[in-house]
Amino acid sequence: MSDTFCQLCKCFTEVVSDHATGDTSCSECGTLVVEETSEWVPDPTREPVSPVRLESGVSGSNGATEEEEEEALPAPRRKRRGRPKRPPYESIAEVANRFGSNFHEFWLGLGATIKDRASDIYKKVIDQKPLKYKTPAAVVAACVYVACRQESNPRTVKEMCSANGAKTKEVVRVKDFIMKYLVTEGQEIVIVHAADFLTHFCSVLGMSNIEVMAAQETVRNSEELAIRRSPISLAAVVIYIIAQLSNDKKAVRDVALVTRVAEATIRNSYKDVYPHLSEVIPTWFAKEKDLKQLPRA
């Protein structure tokens, strides 16, 4: 080593010579230096040495980072960074936890058991070909719906659609496929009865325990009759009848909003049940004179 004046350090420093390349560099800062007495000729085959930027990011030709250069480009030429997809299990939890501020809105509030089962169902069916072109919202809603069925705590398809904005027809197709697939896998799908919806609907409407018990007994008595109505429609009309016999009456519109059953369907179902009121309404809840005060079908 020998002392040579370094232009960067502005003083005489020891330098180190590389005999293989012919370079001489400052031992303090590492900058290439040239001794005045040497006849150093730059090698045209070597790339010029440029200072390294200490800032974060990779510098471009003009000293700016890649992010800064990209921002300077026109919008069509910028790199498209896709937003990361939301994990499906977060979507399942959001649907299961969804609450409404009052009974005019949907209300689910499902437990951890249903969320876990819905996640398991999702894992099993998501790679199936019929679901390839279905929207994620529809698949999530259908998985939660089937999980509710399997846990004997059913909810309606319309409630699931209200929870995450999925389309009803698509959710119906997806849940039908999932249920058939699970049956082929040896899993049992619980059959839905009108009584299964009562506790949930009555709770949202703020009905008392006595009214819930009366509705449950009315539904059981109604199922013995030849009334061809879906379980949800039958549950809706029974809730409407029990509400009319109680002090806190509910309008058809309120029952329709909670059950997601059309007002016209509730009225038509009422016409089917009305001739059998004395047979289905428990006598401990309403007497014959009380039944006569109900609206005529």
C-alpha positions in Angstrom: 0.0 0.0 0.0 1.1 3.6 -0.6 -0.3 7.1 0.1 -2.2 8.9 -2.7 -4.4 12.0 -2.6 -8.1 11.0 -2.7 -10.4 13.5 -4.4 -13.4 12.3 -2.3 -11.6 12.2 1.1 -9.7 15.5 0.2 -6.5 14.1 1.8 -3.7 11.7 1.3 -4.8 8.2 2.2 -3.5 4.7 1.8 -4.6 3.0 -1.4 -4.9 -0.6 -2.4 -3.9 -1.8 -5.8 -5.6 -4.7 -7.5 -3.0 -6.3 -9.8 -5.6 -8.4 -11.6 -7.6 -5.4 -12.8 -5.2 -2.6 -12.5 -7.5 -0.6 -10.3 -6.4 1.4 -7.4 -8.9 2.3 -4.7 -8.9 4.4 -1.5 -8.6 2.3 1.6 -11.0 4.7 3.5 -13.9 5.2 1.1 -13.3 2.6 -1.6 -13.3 5.2 -4.5 -11.2 4.4 -7.5 -8.3 6.8 -7.6 -5.5 7.4 -10.2 -2.0 8.1 -9.1 -0.6 11.2 -10.9 2.6 9.3 -11.7 0.9 6.3 -13.3 0.0 6.0 -16.9 -3.5 4.5 -16.2 -5.7 4.0 -19.2 -9.4 3.2 -18.7 -10.5 -0.3 -19.8 -13.3 0.2 -22.4 -14.7 -3.3 -21.7 -15.5 -2.4 -18.0 -18.8 -0.9 -17.0 -18.5 2.5 -15.3 -18.9 2.5 -11.6 -21.9 4.5 -10.3 -22.5 5.4 -6.6 -25.1 3.2 -4.9 -28.3 5.0 -3.7 -28.8 4.6 0.0 -32.6 5.3 -0.2 -35.0 2.4 -0.2 -36.1 1.1 -3.6 -34.2 0.4 -6.8 -33.0 3.5 -8.6 -33.8 4.1 -12.2 -31.7 5.7 -14.9 -32.7 9.2 -13.7 -32.1 8.5 -10.1 -35.7 7.9 -9.2 -37.1 4.7 -7.7 -39.3 2.3 -9.7 -42.4 3.5 -7.8 -41.6 7.1 -8.7 -40.9 6.3 -12.3 -44.2 4.3 -12.6 -46.2 7.2 -11.1 -44.8 9.4 -13.8 -46.0 7.1 -16.6 -49.4 7.6 -18.2 -52.2 5.5 -16.6 -52.5 2.9 -19.4 -48.7 2.1 -19.2 -48.6 1.7 -15.4 -48.3 -1.8 -14.0 -51.7 -3.2 -12.8 -51.4 -4.4 -9.2 -54.3 -6.7 -8.5 -56.0 -6.2 -5.2 -55.4 -9.4 -3.1 -58.5 -11.5 -2.9 -60.3 -11.5 0.4 -59.9 -14.9 2.3 -63.2 -16.8 2.0 -63.2 -17.6 5.7 -63.4 -13.9 6.5 -66.4 -13.6 4.2 -68.1 -16.6 5.9 -67.5 -15.0 9.4 -68.9 -11.7 8.2 -72.1 -13.3 6.9 -72.5 -15.4 10.0 -72.0 -12.4 12.3 -74.3 -10.0 10.4 -76.9 -8.2 12.6 -79.6 -5.7 11.7 -80.3 -2.6 13.7 -84.0 -3.5 13.9 -86.5 -6.2 12.8 -86.9 -4.5 9.5 -83.4 -5.7 8.6 -82.0 -9.2 8.4 -80.5 -10.7 11.5 -78.3 -13.8 11.5 -75.9 -13.9 14.5 -74.7 -17.4 13.9 -72.4 -19.2 16.3 -68.9 -20.5 15.9 -70.0 -24.0 15.2 -71.9 -23.0 12.1 -69.0 -20.8 10.9 -66.6 -23.7 11.3 -68.9 -26.1 9.4 -69.4 -23.6 6.6 -65.6 -23.3 6.3 -65.3 -27.1 6.1 -68.0 -27.2 3.4 -66.2 -24.5 1.4 -63.0 -26.4 1.4 -64.7 -29.5 0.1 -66.7 -28.0 -2.7 -64.7 -25.0 -3.9 -62.7 -27.0 -6.5 -65.7 -28.7 -8.0 -66.2 -27.9 -11.7 -69.9 -26.7 -11.4 -68.8 -23.9 -9.0 -65.9 -22.7 -11.3 -67.8 -19.7 -12.7 -70.0 -18.9 -9.7 -69.5 -15.7 -7.8 -67.6 -16.0 -4.5 -70.5 -14.3 -2.7 -72.9 -16.9 -3.9 -70.6 -19.8 -2.9 -70.1 -18.3 0.6 -73.8 -17.7 1.1 -74.7 -21.2 0.0 -72.1 -22.8 2.3 -73.4 -20.8 5.3 -77.0 -21.9 4.3 -76.1 -25.6 4.1 -74.1 -25.3 7.4 -77.2 -23.9 9.1 -79.3 -26.8 7.8 -76.8 -29.4 9.1 -76.7 -27.7 12.5 -80.5 -27.7 12.7 -80.5 -24.0 12.9 -81.8 -23.1 9.4 -82.0 -19.7 7.8 -83.6 -18.7 4.5 -81.8 -18.2 1.2 -83.0 -14.6 1.1 -81.4 -13.9 4.5 -78.1 -15.2 3.2 -78.4 -13.0 0.1 -79.2 -9.9 2.2 -76.1 -10.6 4.3 -73.6 -10.4 1.4 -75.5 -9.2 -1.7 -75.5 -12.5 -3.6 -78.2 -13.1 -6.1 -81.0 -15.4 -5.0 -81.2 -17.6 -8.1 -77.4 -18.2 -8.1 -77.4 -19.1 -4.4 -80.2 -21.5 -4.9 -78.3 -23.3 -7.7 -75.1 -23.4 -5.7 -76.8 -24.7 -2.5 -78.7 -27.4 -4.5 -75.4 -28.6 -5.9 -73.6 -28.5 -2.5 -76.4 -30.5 -0.9 -76.3 -33.2 -3.6 -72.5 -33.4 -3.4 -72.5 -33.8 0.3 -75.1 -36.5 0.1 -72.9 -38.4 -2.3 -70.1 -38.0 0.3 -72.3 -39.7 2.9 -73.3 -36.6 4.8 -76.9 -36.1 5.9 -78.9 -32.9 5.1 -81.5 -32.1 7.8 -85.0 -31.7 6.5 -86.4 -28.3 7.3 -89.7 -27.9 9.2 -91.7 -24.7 9.8 -91.0 -25.0 13.6 -87.2 -24.7 12.9 -87.7 -21.0 11.8 -90.0 -19.9 14.6 -87.5 -19.1 17.4 -85.4 -17.0 15.1 -88.2 -15.1 13.5 -90.1 -14.5 16.8 -86.9 -13.3 18.4 -86.4 -10.7 15.7 -90.0 -9.5 16.1 -89.6 -9.3 19.8 -92.4 -11.8 20.7 -92.7 -13.2 24.2 -91.9 -16.8 25.2 -95.6 -17.6 25.6 -96.2 -16.4 22.1 -93.3 -18.5 20.8 -94.7 -21.6 22.5 -98.1 -21.0 21.1 -96.6 -20.6 17.6 -94.7 -23.8 17.9 -97.8 -25.8 18.9 -99.8 -24.2 16.2 -97.2 -25.2 13.6 -97.1 -28.8 14.8 -100.9 -28.9 14.6 -100.9 -27.3 11.1 -98.4 -29.9 9.8 -101.0 -32.6 10.4 -103.4 -30.9 8.0 -103.2 -31.0 4.2 -101.9 -27.5 3.9 -99.6 -27.3 0.9 -97.3 -24.5 1.9 -93.6 -24.3 2.2 -92.1 -24.4 5.8 -91.2 -20.8 5.6 -94.6 -19.7 4.4 -96.3 -21.7 7.1 -94.0 -20.3 9.8 -94.8 -16.8 8.5 -98.6 -17.1 8.6 -98.6 -18.8 12.0 -96.5 -16.0 13.4 -98.9 -13.5 11.9 -101.9 -15.3 13.5 -100.3 -15.5 16.9 -99.3 -11.9 16.8 -102.9 -10.9 16.0 -104.1 -12.8 19.1 -101.6 -11.1 21.3 -101.5 -7.6 22.8 -98.5 -6.6 20.7 -100.0 -7.1 17.2 -97.8 -7.2 14.2 -98.7 -6.0 10.7 -98.4 -8.3 7.7 -95.7 -6.0 6.4 -93.6 -6.5 9.5 -93.9 -10.3 9.4 -93.0 -10.2 5.7 -89.9 -8.1 6.3 -88.5 -10.5 8.9 -89.4 -13.8 7.2 -88.7 -12.5 3.7 -92.0 -14.0 2.6 -94.1 -11.8 0.3 -97.2 -10.2 1.8 -99.4 -11.8 -0.8 -98.0 -15.2 0.1 -98.8 -14.7 3.8 -102.3 -13.6 2.9 -102.9 -16.6 0.7 -101.5 -18.9 3.3 -103.8 -17.3 5.9 -106.8 -18.2 3.7 -105.7 -21.8 3.8 -105.2 -21.9 7.6 -108.3 -19.8 8.5 -110.9 -22.6 8.2 -108.8 -24.7 10.7 -108.1 -22.1 13.3 -110.0 -23.8 16.0 -108.1 -27.0 15.3 -104.6 -25.6 15.3 -104.6 -22.7 17.8 -104.0 -24.1 21.3 -106.9 -23.4 23.6 -104.7 -22.4 26.5 -103.6 -19.4 24.4 -106.8 -18.3 22.7 -110.5 -19.1 23.2 -113.2 -19.4 20.6 -114.3 -15.8 21.1 -110.7 -14.7 20.5 -110.6 -16.5 17.2 -113.7 -14.8 16.0 -112.0 -11.4 16.3 -109.4 -12.4 13.8 -109.7 -10.8 10.3 -111.8 -12.9 7.9 -109.9 -14.6 5.1 
